Amino acid sequence: MALVVCSECGKQVSTLAASCPSCGAPVAGAAASDRQAPLVNAGVLGKAVVAIGAWLVVPWVVRLLAFLAGIAMLIVMFRSAR
């Protein structure tokens, strides 16, 4: 992090700042490509939530389908026995 002089008010501003905190002028030393993206953003967090949700829900769905298949099998067995 370096400090540069604001072109508008003359105060020192960090190169990581998007604008001068005193006057609001954009900082010449701050480029959008120089900034790092946050490690956890909405996309990463959303994917993690979906993965954990699927990991918790899928076994219950499989059990429900197996139960319904068992009920259907019993219905077929008892109807065909007549």
HELIX and SHEET records of a PDB file:
HELIX    1   1 ALA A   42  SER A   80  1                                  39    
SHEET    1   A 2 LEU A   3  VAL A   5  0                                        
SHEET    2   A 2 GLN A  12  SER A  14 -1                                        
END                                                                             
